[in-house]
Structure formats: C-alpha cells, structure tokens
C-alpha cells in the first residue's frame, strides 16, 4: 500500500512595489520601511521576496515574478501582464485610487475595514480588509525603559501644513519633541528635535516616550485607514494620544486615548497621566495582542494564502 503525500507549494518569488524613489530620498518614506518589514515576514515564511521601488514597478523583470504586490500610496501602477499574480494593497490615500484601477488586479486589499466594504460596491470587485501592521521583532515594550525619553513625541512630516495636533501642543507650551521634514516653515529651530528619526531607533523612541502623539489625514480618519504609527507605538506599550478615526476602537479598544479637537488634546496632555491613560498592565496586554494579531507575519500569511489560491485557479 503506497501513501501519496501532497507536495507543499514551492516558494513564490515576490516583488513588493512601493511608490518611494530609490536612493536616499526613498529611505525617508514610511512606505519603504513598511515594505521591508513585510518582505522580511514573507521571507521568514519561506517565500522569496524583495522590495522594488517605483522606477522598477513595471520593468521587464516583473515578468519573472510569481507575485507582484503593489503598496498603493501616492502613485498608480498599471500591471505588466505576464505569468505573475498582481495584488493591490491600498495602505493610504484612498481618495487617489481611480475608478478603473482595482479591476486591473487579481485581488485587492485595503488597510481599512470600513472603506473596503464600501469600495467593493464602488469598484465592482471585492476589496478585502487587511489593516496596517507592525514588526513586533523590533517594536516591543523591551525596546527601552518607559518614561525615560521625550516627554511628548511626534514623528511625522508637515505634509505641507501646520498639522493641527502639533500646532495645538506647541501653542499650549507643551514640551513636544518633533521629528520630521518641513517643520522649519512652521517652528523655530529650537522646537525641532530633528528632520529625520532613523527607523532603527524608532522602537526605543516610542517605548521611552511619556506620550506618543498621532494624527491622521481627515479623509483617512473618516475612511478608517488607521495610521501605521498607532500599531508601532501600541506594540511598544506606549501611551498613545490620537485623533478620532473610524474603527479605531475595534482594534485598540480604549487603551489608545483619543481626543476630539485641540482643546481636548491639550487637556489630555496636561492631565495626570495615571488617570488620563490606561495603566502599564493594560498597555502591555494591548502590545501582546497587537504583536499577535497585527504583526507583519500575520499579514504575510494572509497574502501568501491568497496568492497561492489565485495561482491554483489558473
């Protein structure tokens, strides 16, 4: 009697495409580091993955891939058709996705449960929810001792405006450490901690901060695209203060503190932290859940299973 065993699927060759340019400028894009963490997770799962910058999105080399995953940010990528399975993951700026764009792909994901449900009807193709993620191998409560770093920390560019959260904190005289591009237009030099906070030191910065301040683009908040910073900071068991966003409580419960407008933001920043924020035990519990449910390894598992399913259907 012979026993036949089903052969395990062979590793797939992946290209993870980002809208960032190759070179020093691209190193400051959050999308670049998001892609690298995802590629590491895919490789840990036994796949063969690499990051491809926008210049190579539709290069002839894509014809050699098994899977091309486009992280949709600021730029549309029109798939170069061949043998590859093309996946689209809308991680930001949903308003920039064109009406005929999702139909170009074999499967579409969105970093929002709310927008994904609505978009499925709008675009005429299924849009699966796949939230942003963190790398719990780096973003961990053990990255630094709590309350030994910045009193209040904000990491982000100006996006061409005096971001309301930063404006409110600065005008109230809050001891705020700001890192990001473009701030000399709005803040004096002594109020800027640096133009760039290297990604490798971010875990320690979040874990050691008294409070990590976060905000969203208004449309991303309303459409439920939760900031990647929320996942990273929560994984470090930081006290996180953020604006309201659709679906935020479904992921973070009441451990991540929200504010509604600049007055409440300042009130929370000035309040006693023991009463204004969840205690350390609750934050550590959230960090454990975020690491388990919202790590890049979990996201890679979903993507691999979907890619294999699509390829089996051919």
N, C-alpha and C positions, 0 to 999 in steps of 0.2 A: 504494500500500500504506500503510495507516494503522497507526500504532502506538498502542496504548492503554496508558496507564500507570495503575497502581493509585493511587488518591488516598490520600495519607497521612492517617491518622486525625486528626480535629480535636482540638485541645487539650480536655482534660476539666476540668470545674470540680470541684475537690476541697474538702471541709471535713475538717480533721484535728481530731478531738474529743479534748480532754483532760479529766481528772477535776478539774483545778485550777479554783478560782474565779477569776472575772475581777477584776482590781484588784491592789493592792499585795501582798496575801497570795499570790495566784497566781504572782507574779513570783519567789517563793522556791521554787517547786516545780520539781524537776528535770524533771518531765514537760512543763512549759511550754517549757523550752529545748530539750528533745528534739523537741517538735512543731515549734518554729520552725526548727530546723536541717533537719528533714525537709521542711517547707514550702518552704524556700529551695531544697532539692535538686529538689523537684517543679517549681518554677518555672523553675529552670535547665534542666530537661529539656523545657520548653515547655508545661507544664500551667498551670492557673490555680488556685492553692491558697491556703488561708488557715487560720489556727488558730481554732478555735471552743472556747470554754470551756464548762464543764459546764452552765451555765444555758441555753445555746443548742443543746444536743445534739439535742433533738427538736423544736426550734422549726419553725414553718411554712416558714422559709427553707430547711430541708433538702430540701424538695420541689423546690427549684430546682437542687439539686446533681446532678452526674453520679455522683460517688463520695463516700461518707462513710466515712472511716477512723476507727474508734474505737480509741484507745490505751487498752487496758484496764488500769487500775490499781486504785484503791480503789472505783470505782463501776461498776455495771452500767448499760448504756444499751440500752433496747429500741428497735430501729429503727422509725422512722416510715416506713412503706412508701409508695412512690410510684414514680417512674422511676429513682431513684438506686440504684446498686450499693453495698451496705453491706459493708465489710470490718472484721474484728476482728483487732487485733494485741495479744496478751497480752504485755505487756512486764514485768509484775511481779505479785506476789501471786497466783500461780496457784491457791492454795487458795480464793480468793474467787470463782472462776469457777463459776457454778451449772450443774447438770447439763443443763438445757434451754437454756442461753444460746447456745452456738455454733451451734445449729441455726437461730437467728434470722438468721444472716448468710449472705451469698453465698460468702464464703471466710474462712477463719480462719488466722491466723499466730501463732506463738509464739516468743518470744526464747529458746528452748531446743531443742536437738536431741533431748535425752533426753525431756523432758516432751511434746514434740509427738508423738513416736512413740507414747507410751503413751496420750496423750489422744485420739488418733484412734479408738482402740478404745473408750475410756470414753464418749466423747460421741456416737459413731456417725456422725461427719462427719470428713472429712480435716482434719488440722491440719498446716500447712506450717511448717517451721522458718525463722525469719527473726530472726537474732540482733540484739542491740542494736548501736549504731553510734556513730561519732564524726564530727565535722566537721573533716576534715584541712585545710580552708581556714583554720581557727583553731588547732586543736590540732596543733602542729607542733614539731619539735625546735628550730626557729629562734625560738620564742616567747620564749626567754630563755637566758642563759648557764647551763650546768649548774652545780650546786653553789654557787649564789650566793644562794639563798633560804632557806626554812625547812630546818632540819636533817632533821626528820621531820614530814611534813604529813598531817593528817587533815581531810577536809572531809565533814561529814555531821551531821544532827541526832541527838539521843539516841534517837529512836524510843521514848521513854518508859522507857528503861533505861540503865544504865551499860554501854555497849557493851563487850564483853569485850576487844576489841583495844585500846581506849583505856584501859580500867582497867589492863590488864597493863602497858602502856607507862608510864603515869603512876606506878603503884606502884613500878616499877623505876627511876624517876628519869630516864627518857628525856626529852631536850629535844624535846618534842612541841608542835607548833603546831596547835591545834584551832579549827576554824571550824564553826559550826552552831547551830541553835536548841535550847534546853533545857538547855544544859550548866551554867548556874549551880546547878542542882539537885544536880549531882554533882562539880563542880570549883570551886575558889576562883577569883575574878576574874582573878588573875594567871596562871592556867593556860589562860585562854580568849583566843584571838587575835582573835576577832570572832564576832558572831552570824551574819553573812552575808558570804560572799566573792562579790562580783559575778561573774556568769558571764563577763563580758568580760575579767576578769583571771585567770580560772582557767587558761588555757593557760600563761601566764607562771609562775603559781604551781607548776604541775606540772613544767614544764620546768626550773625553777630549784631544785626541792627536792632535798635529799640522798636522801630516800626518801619515796615516797607510800604511805601505809598504807591498806589497804582491808579491808572485811569484808562479809559477806552475812547476810541473814536466814537462819537454819538451813534453813528449807524451800526457800528459793530456791537455796541452795547445793546441797542434795541433789537438787533437780529440774533443775539445770543452767541456771538463769537468771543468767547472768554479769552482774555489775554494769557499768553504763554507765561508771563511773569507771575500770574496767580499760581500756576502749577509749580513753578520752580520755588517760589517763596514758601508756599504751603508745605512743600516737600522738605523744606529746611526747618519747619516748625516755627517760622517767624510770625510775629504779629503783623497781619496784613490789613491795610485800610484801602478800600477801593470804592469807586462809584458803583451805582446800581447797574446790573446787567441782566438781561433775560436769561433765566436758567441757572444763575449763579448759585442759588441756594440748593438746587438739585445736586450739585457737585460738592460744594464746600459747606453746606449746612449753615449754621450760624457761627462757625468758628472764624471764618473770614468776615471782618467787620465792614459794613458798608456805610456810606454817607450819602445824603441827598442834598447836594448844593454846597457852596463854600462855607456857609455859616456852620452847618453841622460838621463839616470836615474840620474846621478849626476847633470847634467844641470838643471833638473826639481827641484831637492831637493834644489839647490842653488838659484833658481829663486824667484822673488817676487811672493808670493802665491796668491795675489789678481789677478794676470794676468795668472798664471800658472794653476790655478784650477777654477772650476766652483764656483760661489758665493754661499753664505749660502742659499739663497732662492731656487736656483736650487737643491742644495743638500737636502734640506728639502722636495722638491717636489719628488725627487727620493726616499727618505726614505718612503714617503707615498705610492708610487707605489710598492716598494719592500715589504712593510708590507702587502699590499692588495693582490698582485699577487704571492708573493714568500714566504709567511709565511707557517709554518707547518700546520696550519688549512686548507689552500688551498690544500696542498699535501695530507692531511688525507682524504679530501673529494674525491679526485680522487681515492685513494686507496680503500676506502670503497665502492664507486660505482662499481669499477671494481670487487672487491671480491664478492659483492652481485650478480652482473651479472653472474659471473662464477658459483656461487653456485646455481643460479636459473636454469642454463642449465643442471644440473645433473639429 
